[in-house]
Amino acid sequence: MMQQHIQGPLSSSDGPNTGAPSDPPCDCDTEGRWDWNPWDSWDSSGPSDFSRSLPAEMSEQIFLQLDPQSLCCAAQTCRRWHRLIHSSEAVWRGQCLLLRAHCQRELEQDRGHGFSWKVTLVRNYTRSRLKRDWLRGRFSCVRSANELRDVRMVPLDAESWGEILQAELER
């Protein structure tokens, strides 16, 4: 950690200021400079970075508890978290496994083509949410395209549409 040097008093306030160093305050070196670290005064009850005190594997386990949006926000918190999150295959794999219920075929195809877990998640996240909403019947009572204006649509394959139509018939 880089310490900042601040010019301190060169003489005692009791006598005339001759410019020669007298007894420096306890924080000063012999040249009258204070070794000052702004973090020394940090309140220990304030926020701390758990990733600095935990092994990377433990930090990964914490990040695995986040949903994808929160994970992306956490990656923007600081450079250290960004590196930990974006370099962790375990974190991205964990997120992909959550999509498996609705997009297992797509996940397997992407992984078969050699895509990383992160790229696989990015490619399939919106598709998974849309497919989940269709299967749950969110769009069963849509009467006009205006009701879908705020919904992000992505292409679905014929097998996905078959699953959606089957779910609609069973409702």
C-alpha positions in Angstrom: 0.0 0.0 0.0 1.4 3.3 -1.0 1.8 5.8 1.9 1.4 9.4 1.4 3.9 11.8 3.0 2.5 15.1 4.3 4.8 17.9 5.4 4.6 18.2 9.2 5.8 20.8 11.7 9.5 21.4 11.7 9.7 23.0 15.2 8.0 22.9 18.4 5.2 25.5 18.9 6.7 26.3 22.3 9.8 28.1 20.9 10.8 30.2 17.9 10.5 28.5 14.5 14.1 28.2 13.4 13.3 25.8 10.6 15.3 23.0 12.3 13.5 19.9 13.3 12.8 19.5 17.0 11.0 16.6 18.6 8.7 15.3 15.9 5.3 14.2 16.8 5.0 10.5 17.3 3.8 9.9 13.7 6.7 11.9 12.1 9.9 10.6 10.8 13.2 12.5 11.5 12.7 14.8 8.5 9.4 16.1 9.8 7.1 14.1 7.5 4.1 12.1 8.7 3.6 8.7 7.4 -0.1 9.0 6.9 -2.4 6.3 5.6 -6.0 7.4 5.0 -7.3 3.9 5.6 -5.9 3.8 9.2 -8.8 6.0 10.3 -11.4 3.8 8.6 -14.1 2.7 10.9 -13.8 -1.0 11.3 -17.6 -1.3 11.4 -17.8 0.2 7.8 -18.0 -1.9 4.6 -15.2 -4.3 3.8 -14.3 -6.4 0.8 -14.8 -10.0 1.8 -13.0 -11.2 -1.3 -9.7 -9.8 0.1 -9.9 -11.9 3.2 -11.4 -15.1 1.7 -9.9 -17.6 -0.7 -11.1 -17.2 -4.3 -13.1 -20.4 -4.0 -15.1 -19.0 -1.1 -15.7 -15.7 -2.9 -17.0 -17.8 -5.9 -19.5 -19.5 -3.6 -20.8 -16.1 -2.4 -21.1 -14.9 -6.0 -22.9 -18.2 -6.9 -25.8 -17.1 -4.7 -26.5 -14.1 -6.9 -29.0 -14.0 -9.8 -27.5 -13.0 -13.2 -28.5 -9.3 -12.9 -27.0 -9.0 -9.4 -23.9 -10.8 -10.6 -23.4 -8.3 -13.4 -23.9 -5.4 -10.9 -21.4 -7.0 -8.6 -18.9 -7.2 -11.4 -19.2 -3.5 -11.8 -18.5 -2.8 -8.1 -14.7 -2.9 -8.3 -11.9 -4.3 -10.5 -11.2 -7.1 -8.1 -14.8 -8.4 -8.1 -14.9 -7.9 -11.9 -11.8 -10.1 -12.3 -13.1 -12.7 -9.9 -16.5 -12.9 -11.5 -15.5 -12.8 -15.1 -12.6 -15.3 -14.7 -14.6 -17.9 -12.8 -16.1 -20.7 -14.9 -17.7 -22.0 -11.7 -19.8 -18.9 -11.3 -21.0 -18.9 -14.9 -21.6 -22.7 -14.9 -23.7 -22.3 -11.8 -25.8 -19.6 -13.6 -26.2 -21.8 -16.6 -27.4 -24.8 -14.6 -30.3 -22.6 -13.4 -31.4 -22.2 -17.0 -31.3 -26.0 -17.6 -35.0 -26.5 -16.7 -36.1 -24.5 -19.8 -33.1 -24.5 -22.2 -31.2 -27.7 -21.6 -31.0 -28.6 -25.3 -29.7 -25.1 -26.2 -27.1 -25.2 -23.4 -25.9 -28.6 -24.5 -25.6 -27.4 -28.1 -23.6 -24.3 -27.1 -21.3 -26.2 -24.9 -20.9 -28.8 -27.6 -19.8 -26.0 -30.0 -17.1 -25.0 -27.5 -18.6 -21.9 -26.0 -17.6 -20.9 -22.5 -20.1 -21.0 -19.7 -20.3 -17.2 -19.7 -21.0 -17.0 -23.4 -23.5 -19.9 -23.1 -25.3 -17.9 -20.3 -25.4 -14.7 -22.3 -26.7 -16.5 -25.4 -29.5 -18.3 -23.6 -30.5 -16.2 -20.6 -33.2 -14.1 -22.4 -34.4 -17.2 -24.3 -34.8 -19.1 -21.1 -36.8 -16.4 -19.4 -39.1 -16.0 -22.4 -39.6 -19.7 -22.7 -40.3 -20.0 -19.0 -42.9 -17.2 -19.2 -44.6 -18.9 -22.2 -44.7 -22.3 -20.5 -46.2 -20.7 -17.3 -49.0 -19.2 -19.4 -47.9 -15.5 -19.0 -48.9 -14.9 -22.6 -52.0 -17.1 -22.8 -54.5 -14.2 -22.6 -52.7 -11.7 -24.8 -55.2 -9.9 -27.0 -53.0 -7.6 -28.9 -49.3 -7.0 -29.8 -49.4 -3.8 -27.7 -49.5 -6.0 -24.6 -46.1 -7.5 -25.6 -44.4 -4.2 -26.4 -42.2 -4.3 -23.2 -41.4 -8.0 -23.6 -38.1 -8.8 -25.3 -38.7 -11.5 -27.8 -36.0 -13.8 -29.2 -36.3 -16.6 -31.8 -37.2 -20.0 -30.5 -36.7 -23.2 -32.3 -39.5 -25.5 -33.5 -39.1 -27.9 -30.5 -39.5 -25.0 -28.1 -42.7 -23.8 -29.8 -43.9 -27.5 -29.7 -43.4 -27.5 -25.9 -45.2 -24.1 -25.5 -48.2 -25.2 -27.7 -48.4 -28.5 -25.7 -48.4 -26.5 -22.4 -51.2 -24.2 -23.9 -53.3 -27.2 -24.8 -53.0 -28.6 -21.3 -54.2 -25.4 -19.7 
